[in-house]
Amino acid sequence: MHFKTVGRLAAVASAALLLLSGGAGAAQAAAPGPVLYSIDFSNPQERDDNDLPEPYGRVWLQAPWGQQTALWEHPDVGINTPTLPRYPDAGRPYEMRFVDHPVTEVCAFVGEDDTGINVDDELAAGCVPVQGPGSYTITGADGSVTVNLYDV
């Protein structure tokens, strides 16, 4: 009788682990630790003085349960929103952030300021699954944001 109970407990534990991990075919989450990254902002129809975007909004990494770590954020300050085709922009190849949770998605909700010209553009709106280092592009109605993860 004891073996039957232990066998049932093992089966329940295995099923629980399988459900928590998302199944055998699910992408594995990146573990907590340092993340090296850069972000590219693209707005193909930008037509001001320098043809470069003035992005505002937020880009972050997300855990399976919704916890977030911001990679970049900037408020919309109208005519004073800075031009930024890439982050980091000071000649550095990447930025580093410590993430204290598993990473399963990269998300971006980024607009592009067109104050005085027309209505603001939407560069990115949503999330994409992360499967390790690589380039992840989140699109919007008017452009895209690409998050390059060099080490995650």
GUKE-335606 format. One line per field, with one value per residue (C-alpha): residue number from 0; residue in three letters; x, y, z. Coordinates in steps of 0.5 Angstrom, whole numbers. Each point is the difference from the previous one (the first is absolute). Layout:
REM residues N
i [NUM, ...]
aa [ALA, ...]
X [X, ...]
Y [Y, ...]
Z [Z, ...]
This chain:
REM residues 152
i [0, 1, 2, 3, 4, 5, 6, 7, 8, 9, 10, 11, 12, 13, 14, 15, 16, 17, 18, 19, 20, 21, 22, 23, 24, 25, 26, 27, 28, 29, 30, 31, 32, 33, 34, 35, 36, 37, 38, 39, 40, 41, 42, 43, 44, 45, 46, 47, 48, 49, 50, 51, 52, 53, 54, 55, 56, 57, 58, 59, 60, 61, 62, 63, 64, 65, 66, 67, 68, 69, 70, 71, 72, 73, 74, 75, 76, 77, 78, 79, 80, 81, 82, 83, 84, 85, 86, 87, 88, 89, 90, 91, 92, 93, 94, 95, 96, 97, 98, 99, 100, 101, 102, 103, 104, 105, 106, 107, 108, 109, 110, 111, 112, 113, 114, 115, 116, 117, 118, 119, 120, 121, 122, 123, 124, 125, 126, 127, 128, 129, 130, 131, 132, 133, 134, 135, 136, 137, 138, 139, 140, 141, 142, 143, 144, 145, 146, 147, 148, 149, 150, 151]
aa [MET, HIS, PHE, LYS, THR, VAL, GLY, ARG, LEU, ALA, ALA, VAL, ALA, SER, ALA, ALA, LEU, LEU, LEU, LEU, SER, GLY, GLY, ALA, GLY, ALA, ALA, GLN, ALA, ALA, ALA, PRO, GLY, PRO, VAL, LEU, TYR, SER, ILE, ASP, PHE, SER, ASN, PRO, GLN, GLU, ARG, ASP, ASP, ASN, ASP, LEU, PRO, GLU, PRO, TYR, GLY, ARG, VAL, TRP, LEU, GLN, ALA, PRO, TRP, GLY, GLN, GLN, THR, ALA, LEU, TRP, GLU, HIS, PRO, ASP, VAL, GLY, ILE, ASN, THR, PRO, THR, LEU, PRO, ARG, TYR, PRO, ASP, ALA, GLY, ARG, PRO, TYR, GLU, MET, ARG, PHE, VAL, ASP, HIS, PRO, VAL, THR, GLU, VAL, CYS, ALA, PHE, VAL, GLY, GLU, ASP, ASP, THR, GLY, ILE, ASN, VAL, ASP, ASP, GLU, LEU, ALA, ALA, GLY, CYS, VAL, PRO, VAL, GLN, GLY, PRO, GLY, SER, TYR, THR, ILE, THR, GLY, ALA, ASP, GLY, SER, VAL, THR, VAL, ASN, LEU, TYR, ASP, VAL]
X [0, 6, 3, -7, 0, 7, -1, -6, 3, 6, -5, -3, 6, 3, -7, 1, 7, -2, -6, 5, 5, -5, 1, 6, 0, -1, 6, 4, 0, 7, 3, 0, 7, 3, -3, 4, -4, -1, -6, -2, -6, -2, -5, 0, -4, 3, 1, 3, 6, 5, -5, 1, -5, -2, -2, -4, -3, 3, 4, 0, 2, -6, 0, -5, -5, 1, 6, 3, 7, 1, 5, -2, -5, -1, -6, -3, 2, -3, 5, 6, -1, 8, 2, 2, 1, 3, 1, 6, 1, 7, 4, 0, -2, -5, -3, 0, -6, 0, -7, -2, -5, -1, -1, -5, -2, 2, -5, 0, -6, 4, -3, 4, -1, -3, -2, -2, 1, -6, -2, 5, 2, 0, 6, -1, -6, 1, 4, 4, 3, 7, 4, 7, 5, -2, -4, -7, -5, -6, -4, -5, -5, 6, 6, 4, 4, 6, 3, 7, 1, 8, 0, -7]
Y [0, 5, -1, 2, 6, 2, -1, 4, 6, -1, 0, 7, 3, -2, 3, 7, 1, -1, 5, 5, -1, 1, -7, -3, 4, 7, 5, 0, 6, 4, 0, 6, 3, 6, 1, 4, 3, 6, 3, 2, 5, 0, 5, -1, 6, 5, 6, 6, 3, -6, -5, -4, -2, 4, -6, 0, -6, -6, -6, -6, -7, -4, -7, -5, 3, 7, 3, 5, 3, 6, 1, 7, 5, 7, 5, 4, 7, 2, 5, -2, -8, -1, -4, -7, -5, -5, -1, 1, 6, 2, -4, -6, -7, -2, 1, -5, -1, -5, -4, -3, -5, -5, 4, -3, 6, 7, 5, 7, 5, 6, 6, 5, 8, 4, 6, 5, -4, -5, -5, -4, -7, -7, -3, -6, -3, -7, -6, -5, -7, 0, -6, 2, 5, 3, 5, 1, 5, 3, 3, 6, 3, 5, -3, -5, -1, -5, -3, -3, -5, -1, -4, -2]
Z [0, 2, -7, -4, 4, -1, -8, 0, 4, -5, -6, 3, 1, -7, -3, 4, -2, -7, 0, 4, -6, -5, -3, -3, -7, 4, -1, 6, 4, 1, 7, 4, 0, -4, -7, -6, -5, -5, -3, -7, -1, -7, -4, -7, -2, 5, -4, 4, 0, 1, -1, 6, 5, 7, 4, 7, 4, 3, -2, 5, 2, 3, 4, -1, 6, -3, 4, -4, 0, -4, -6, -2, 1, -2, 1, -6, 1, -6, -4, 5, -1, -2, -7, 2, -6, 5, 7, 3, -4, 3, -5, 5, -3, 5, 7, 6, 5, 5, 0, 6, -3, -6, -7, -4, -4, -3, 0, -3, 0, -4, -4, -4, 1, -6, 4, -5, -6, 1, 4, 4, -3, 4, -1, 5, 3, 3, 3, -4, 4, 1, -1, 2, -3, -7, -3, 2, -4, 2, -5, 0, -5, -2, 1, 5, 6, -1, 7, -1, 6, 0, 6, 4]
